[in-house]
Amino acid sequence: MSVPFFIGEKRLKTKIGKIGLASLCLLGLATNHVVANETEVSKTSQDTTTVSSSSEQHQSSNKTQTSEGVKTNSSAHWDGDYYVKADGSKAKSEWIFDNYYKAWFYIKSDGRYAQNEWQGNYYLKSGGYMAKNEWVYDDAYKNWFYLKSDGSYANQEWHAVGGKWHYFKKWGYLAKSQWQGNYFLNGQGAMMQNEWLYDPAYSSYFYLKSDGSYANQEWQKVDGKWYYFKKWGYMAKDEWQGNYYLTESGAMATGELIMDDTRYIFSDSGELKEKKDLNVGWVHRNGHRYFFNHREEQVGTDQVKKVIDVSEHNGRITDWQKVIQENGVDGVIVRLGYSGVEDKELAYNIQELNRLGIPYGVYLYTYAENETDAENDAKQTVELLKKYKMNLSYPIYYDVENWEYVNKSKRAPSETGTWVKIINKYMATMKQAGYQNVKVYSYRQLLQTRLNHPDILQHVNWVAAYTDALDWNNPHYSGSKGWQYTSSEYLKGIRGRVDVSVWY
């Protein structure tokens, strides 16, 4: 049985033989031959319980020698709680074996037999019987112990009980919910076999094989699917293993799989048969750039624009010129902030975009509940536009979403009529301030339900839908429009994931 011991994030290997787990070192008991290790923890508890099917549980704990009593031999006998030896002296501070009860007892210094307590490595149950081949739960230590066939507790060793392997640590404590070498003990202390384990300490799945050891640098077939386990047993996922691919679930890929704008065809045995580049995303061809959705359908013409939107959540973008040039970005929509609050990076972003002449638009995220809130949103928008002397190439957007406060004290209105009033009020206030190019941004599901009204849809030309295709047409608007197709693209020069749209 190969066993890795964990030190920090590394596992060191050693080996122990499985036969060694089953072997027991029998500590022969004799009348004056049991020594309690003076350095070990003293085990005493009157609340200790035992698990046993022995008939000795109903035996009397008062062992008297009467005409109806029991003589253990011709002269040695019990006298109440005391044991009288063959020479007539009372046993004290010693072990005795009673042939009638077929059990060991320990006689304490006061001459009475010990019960419900530890004596060295051994446990005396109610009635004084020494426990063996059974479990004992000690309430003082809040732990299970196992008493072997010789009566001593299993200590720093493996032991099979009821068909399950268990490991007992120093002083006999049952190991639970932890690794012991290559093996894992579950919450009941049993060694796991033929089952999955997710270990949050390693943020990975492991598979415990039929012998209990974890699968290590090998393939395993589980429930009809193949998995590969790397060094130290980590389950492979989202990666290649030779000519085979392990998916996000860890299962080996078969059939068709599309990844990174490429179609892969795998055989039923998992081998790669075919690899073909797809017309997906941004494709350069004959000096022109095109955009294809994930159905390989072209969106717009070769004049489509790549537009990103940013906020303080993207951090400080220190080199806007690099972002534009190295990612093929044509325009930027910058967050002004949200109702009543200015975005922390707004001033810097506008300064840099103005300085470099990068085309941009802006948006305000609304928490409006009524027309008054909408009017305040418009006034905030106008104030920020003037404050930073914005030179806009893209529209001003009113960002309408299904918001809710973290503490759930307030949430977005659910009635379409309320949103019609809110958006009309925002638009009217912006128009009165002299701003004409004002639009609404939202996501497809909301536009198909709560915001599905001509008075709202006439202003909508930027839609979010993180799907294979937009699959939505706005009959109340014509002109250029944007499809925000992802919120999780990584771009050079920007921290974290970025929202990206195709403008057509």
C-alpha positions, -999 to +999 in steps of 0.1 A: +000+000+000+018+031-012+014+060+011+021+098+006+024+120+036+014+156+031+039+183+040+027+218+030+016+214-006+038+184-014+034+147-007+063+125+002+062+088-006+068+058+015+054+023+014+038-001+038+026-036+031-011-043+031-004-075+050+011-053+077-022-036+082-038-068+092-011-081+114-015-077+151+012-076+177-003-096+205+006-084+239+001-115+261-017-108+293-007-125+325-018-120+361+010-095+368+020-087+332+003-055+319+022-022+321+006+011+315+029+034+295+037+062+319+042+087+290+008+079+274-023+099+280-043+085+310-077+073+298-104+074+324-141+081+319-172+069+337-193+079+306-175+056+282-198+034+261-190+001+243-203-016+212-205-053+219-228-083+213-214-103+242-237-119+267-214-106+294-234-074+294-262-090+314-239-108+338-239-096+374-212-072+383-213-085+419-193-117+417-199-135+451-191-170+462-222-185+477-241-217+475-257-203+443-225-184+432-197-194+410-163-208+419-137-201+393-116-230+405-113-252+436-102-224+458-099-190+440-132-172+440-150-138+439-161-122+471-184-094+461-163-069+441-131-086+453-112-115+440-097-141+465-068-160+451-059-197+457-037-188+486-065-170+503-051-135+497-071-108+480-059-097+445-047-062+443-031-041+415-031-071+392-048-088+363-067-120+368-083-143+342-116-159+352-122-193+335-159-192+341-165-158+325-137-165+300-125-129+305-098-108+320-104-085+349-082-059+365-081-057+403-072-022+415-051-013+445-082-012+468-090-047+458-121-039+438-123-048+401-120-019+376-149-011+354-158+017+328-122+028+327-089+024+311-060+004+325-030+011+304-037+001+268-068-019+279-104-010+287-126-025+314-163-024+307-193-024+330-190-055+352-152-054+349-148-074+316-118-065+295-130-052+261-117-070+230-127-072+193-150-043+198-154-005+195-153+018+225-165+054+224-148+075+251-168+106+260-138+122+277-118+121+245-147+125+221-134+097+200-138+060+190-111+034+199-109-001+188-099-029+212-082-058+194-083-095+200-056-092+227-075-064+244-051-036+236-063-006+216-052-003+179-024+023+179-006+039+149-018+011+127-044+000+102-071-024+113-100-041+094-133-040+112-166-052+098-150-054+063-138-018+064-102-006+069-097+020+096-065+038+107-058+046+143-034+074+152-011+078+182-029+070+214-055+051+194-076+080+181-097+070+150-086+090+119-115+106+101-119+130+072-082+130+064-055+115+043-033+087+056-007+081+030-023+072-003-056+066+014-085+087+027-106+081+057-141+094+054-162+111+081-170+078+098-133+068+097-137+041+070-111+040+042-127+051+009-128+027-020-142+028-055-154+064-050-148+100-058-133+125-033-133+163-036-106+178-014-110+215-009-075+218+005-062+208-030-092+222-050-093+190-069-112+157-073-094+124-066-105+089-072-099+061-046-095+028-063-107-007-052-076-011-029-083+023-014-052+041-029-058+072-050-054+069-088-020+084-097-006+091-132-031+067-147-064+064-165-095+051-147-129+042-161-156+054-137-194+049-145-186+043-181-164+073-186-126+076-188-106+100-166-070+108-162-053+114-129-020+133-128+009+131-104-003+131-068-037+121-080-051+154-093-079+149-118-071+163-152-097+187-167-098+213-195-065+199-209-049+175-233-034+142-223-016+130-253-041+127-282-070+128-258-089+157-243-103+159-208-133+181-206-144+206-179-160+177-159-128+156-163-144+131-186-126+122-218-141+139-248-158+118-275-177+130-306-177+167-315-163+194-294-158+231-302-130+249-284-112+282-292-130+286-325-119+251-335-140+220-341-125+187-328-139+153-338-130+124-314-136+087-318-157+067-293-123+056-278-114+092-273-087+096-300-086+128-320-098+121-356-102+156-371-094+192-362-109+221-382-107+259-377-141+275-376-154+308-388-161+320-353-154+354-337-131+379-353-117+365-386-092+382-409-094+373-445-080+390-476-071+422-457-106+425-442-120+417-408-152+399-402-172+387-372-190+353-370-213+341-343-208+305-329-231+292-356-205+304-381-230+330-393-215+363-404-227+394-384-227+426-404-202+434-431-164+439-432-171+473-415-180+458-381-164+474-351-150+458-319-162+478-289-154+472-253-170+487-221-151+494-189-156+506-154-136+508-121-140+470-119-113+467-146-089+487-125-065+514-137-058+509-174-023+523-176-017+521-214-049+527-234-029+529-266-017+494-261-052+482-254-065+496-287-036+485-309-029+450-296-065+439-292-080+455-324-104+476-304-123+503-323-142+520-296-150+521-258-181+526-238-171+541-204-192+538-172-201+572-157-211+555-125-245+545-111-274+564-096-259+591-074-223+578-075-194+585-099-172+557-112-138+559-095-119+556-128-141+579-149-119+610-147-088+591-157-104+571-185-120+601-201-087+621-198-068+593-216-094+587-243-096+624-251-058+627-251-053+597-275-084+605-297-100+571-290-137+570-300-159+565-269-194+567-255-207+565-219-233+547-198-250+552-164-263+522-145-297+531-130-313+522-097-344+542-105-377+532-090-398+562-103-397+593-125-381+614-099-352+589-097-350+590-135-348+628-136-320+627-110-302+601-132-304+625-162-291+655-142-262+634-129-254+623-165-254+659-178-233+671-149-206+645-156-206+651-193-199+688-187-175+682-159-151+662-180-158+680-213-166+647-231-163+645-268-185+615-277-184+593-308-208+567-294-242+573-277-250+580-241-266+549-227-291+544-199-282+510-185-315+493-174-312+460-156-330+439-131-312+453-101-316+444-064-299+458-033-276+433-015-297+436+017-329+432-005-344+463+008-350+477-027-353+461-061-361+471-097-397+478-106-414+447-121-442+465-141-436+475-177-456+506-173-433+519-145-403+514-167-420+532-196-424+563-173-388+560-160-372+558-194-394+585-210-385+608-181-348+602-185-350+608-223-371+640-220-347+654-194-316+646-215-333+662-246-342+693-227-305+696-217-296+695-254-285+658-258-301+639-287-280+607-291-293+590-260-301+552-260-311+523-238-288+493-230-302+461-216-301+423-220-322+402-243-343+384-217-354+416-201-361+432-234-384+403-243-404+406-211-404+435-187-390+461-212-410+448-242-428+480-251-425+503-282-418+534-261-387+516-247-376+495-276-374+526-299-344+537-279-326+503-277-296+497-300-272+479-277-281+444-264-264+418-242-268+381-250-241+356-241-253+330-266-243+314-298-262+341-317-282+372-308-315+357-319-334+389-314-346+416-337-359+450-326-388+461-349-390+495-333-354+506-342-333+509-373-297+520-376-263+509-363-265+486-332-243+466-309-244+430-297-225+425-264-216+388-270-194+381-240-185+394-206-155+372-201-129+380-227-093+386-217-075+415-234-039+427-232-035+456-209-067+452-189-070+433-157-096+406-154-125+398-178-138+424-202-172+429-219-169+429-257-194+439-283-196+437-321-210+470-336-227+466-370 
